[in-house]
Amino acid sequence: MTREAGSTGSRFLYDSFGAASARIEANERITEMQFGLLEGQLARIEGLIERLERRLWVTVYGVAAVILAQATVTLLGLVPGSGG
């Protein structure tokens, strides 16, 4: 192969850097997409946890209400002259 006039062969030096930078840019885009998906999943998980927490508190308040109701019925049964 013959060299053209003014050709220094530097094209081969810079082509590898171009390919490396393209690979880095592709990896950065993929990483950004993965983090975006991860943030979406975390948001859904946080929503599920909040719903579960609300259900848990409703259950706790329900149990407390039943206990208080039973205690009230028991106390009303101890009051003399309650017609029981």
C-alpha positions in Angstrom: 0.0 0.0 0.0 1.2 3.5 -0.8 0.9 6.5 1.4 -0.8 9.6 0.2 1.0 12.8 0.4 0.6 14.6 3.7 -0.8 11.4 5.4 0.8 10.9 8.8 -1.2 7.9 10.0 -2.7 9.9 12.8 -6.2 8.9 11.8 -5.7 5.5 13.4 -4.6 7.1 16.6 -7.8 9.2 16.9 -10.2 6.6 15.7 -9.6 4.4 18.8 -10.4 7.4 21.0 -13.6 8.1 19.1 -14.7 4.5 19.5 -13.9 4.7 23.2 -15.8 7.9 23.8 -18.8 6.5 21.9 -18.7 3.4 24.1 -18.5 5.6 27.2 -21.4 7.7 26.0 -23.5 4.6 25.4 -22.6 3.3 28.8 -23.6 6.6 30.4 -27.0 6.6 28.5 -27.6 3.0 29.6 -26.7 3.9 33.2 -29.1 6.9 33.1 -31.9 4.7 31.8 -31.3 2.1 34.5 -31.3 4.7 37.2 -34.6 6.1 35.8 -36.2 2.7 35.9 -34.8 2.1 39.4 -36.3 5.4 40.6 -39.7 4.4 39.2 -39.5 1.1 41.0 -38.5 2.8 44.2 -41.5 5.2 43.9 -43.9 2.3 43.4 -42.4 0.4 46.4 -42.7 3.6 48.6 -46.4 3.9 47.6 -47.0 0.2 48.5 -45.3 0.7 51.9 -47.4 3.8 52.6 -50.6 1.9 51.8 -49.4 -1.0 54.0 -48.6 1.4 56.8 -52.1 2.9 56.6 -53.7 -0.6 56.7 -51.5 -1.5 59.7 -52.7 1.6 61.6 -56.3 1.0 60.8 -55.9 -2.5 62.1 -54.2 -1.2 65.3 -57.0 1.3 65.9 -59.6 -1.4 65.2 -58.0 -3.7 67.8 -57.8 -0.9 70.3 -61.5 0.0 69.7 -62.5 -3.6 70.2 -60.6 -3.8 73.5 -62.1 -0.6 74.7 -65.6 -1.7 73.8 -65.1 -5.0 75.7 -63.8 -3.1 78.7 -66.7 -0.7 78.5 -69.2 -3.6 78.4 -67.5 -5.3 81.3 -67.5 -2.1 83.4 -71.2 -1.5 82.6 -72.0 -5.0 83.8 -70.4 -4.2 87.1 -72.5 -1.1 87.8 -75.4 -2.0 90.2 -78.9 -1.4 89.1 -78.1 -1.5 85.4 -81.1 -3.8 84.8 -78.9 -6.8 83.8 
